[in-house]
Amino acid sequence: MDAATLATALDKARSFAATQHRLLIGGRWLEAQSGRTFDSYNPATREKLATVAAADEADADLAVRAARAALDGPLATQKPSDRAKLLWRLADLVEAHADELAVLETLDNGKPLSESRNFDIPHAIEVIRYNAGWCTKLSGETIALSGPGNWHAYTIREPVGVVAQIVPWNSPLAMAATKIAPALAAGCAVILKPAEQTPLTALRLAHLALEAGLPEGAFNLLTGIGEEAGAALTEHPGVDKVTFTGSTEVGRAIIRAAAGNFKRLTLELGGKTPVIVLPDADLDKAAMGAARSIFTNAGQICNAGSRLYAHAKIFDGLVERVAEYADGITLGSGLDPATRMGPVVSQEQQQRIQGYVESGLEQGAKRITKPRAIDQKGYFVQPTVLTDTTASMRVVREEIFGPVLCAMRFDESELTQIAAQANDSDYGLGAVVWTNDLSAAHHLVRKLKAGTVRVNGGGLDPALPFGGFKQSGWGRENGRAGIEAYTEIKSVAMAF
Ligand code: ADP
């Protein structure tokens, strides 16, 4: 973004942030019934950015009623092609406001503009367009029956109903788009609850959804605190499905809250992605890939490659390169074009990450990245590489959600044992393999217990299912599986 574009976008983003932010319920902007608000801060400066309505149970109830009214009203008769047009219009509007949205994301979350403008916002646009294409392609099937009797059978896919969608703060707009687009494409009515740390791009998105002409009540936005607004939605008997991205701990609370009326659940939870580097790998690419995997977005990515397993033959050279990369990362405000890593989102996260590094050092890990002076004003954390880490340490077992890499060496060339080390985790979101040996790659792909396995690169795509094995979650987002998760299958049997 050149200086003039940045200045204009900054102006727009700041004036939007300064407006009075309310809840979008049934197509109208309403204050929280309690009148309560909370503030959102710029993590690079600790300055207050915005004051936002704090929804609670009463607002959640209103939003659920508005969503139900939309389902029984305009959505019931809406043609798939009309839904597709609305989503295309929304994607066009997001694209038209991409610079402003990128700056807003950077102000609220802290990530470098190069990430928000080149990844988050384009990804949000792609996801909306991809799902717009599904509106007209979702259908049931005619079933060839196996048993006796003269009857005909087919299935219909119906929208699951009112969907509460709770998103985290690490990629706020991309996450919001990943949630709302398939749900709206399937004909559901949604209530989006952004994270309290980063509500601004979701608010801007809600304005754009109104401008795009989405039917009243099809898209509702509740800003608020997780334990209040989020919990109220997950407990509400009028909500048919909850989709959630966030911590495994909150995921567990949501499973309990959803039990009352057996809400359908899609949960994208924590991760502790292993990155395996075999001795034959292209080491330049593997080092760069391993570094980017853990240091992008300051490691605040559920699929960040936080455990590195490298063969003893190449371990020292590889880890040295990753540490050099880490030491060379320029930390600073996300608005500064020189910045490669912004602050983490909050003081709580900053302290949590630093606590993990200290616990690793206390348990015998060695820090090989150089100590450096850190700007004390923003919530900055030094990119860190730890060696001498072992399978039982907290830094290796628990999700840190920060720029901290634990590097471990293996000696054996038995792939099953390497996979077993990588699989020694409660999580199973992702795994990465670096090798040029096709047979070893196929072998590891089969052995690794992870929802996504990447070999020598590859990323996130709206068409590729994403989700976790084990405690990394339930279900998949993206792709056909992602949109089908917003439908119920109705089987129809009819005698001749
Ligand atoms: P993190 O720990 O990374 O902040 P969380 O899992 O706490 O992530 O938060 C992700 C999202 O879940 C946020 O929108 C947050 O407000 C929401 N949330 C937090 N606690 C609850 C809860 N008990 N019920 C529902 N949503 C919650």
Boltz pocket constraint, residues with backbone or C-beta under 6 A from the ligand:
constraints:
  - pocket:
      binder: B
      contacts: [[A, 166], [A, 167], [A, 168], [A, 169], [A, 193], [A, 194], [A, 195], [A, 196], [A, 224], [A, 225], [A, 226], [A, 227], [A, 229], [A, 230], [A, 231], [A, 232], [A, 234], [A, 245], [A, 246], [A, 247], [A, 248], [A, 250], [A, 251], [A, 253], [A, 254]]
      max_distance: 6.0
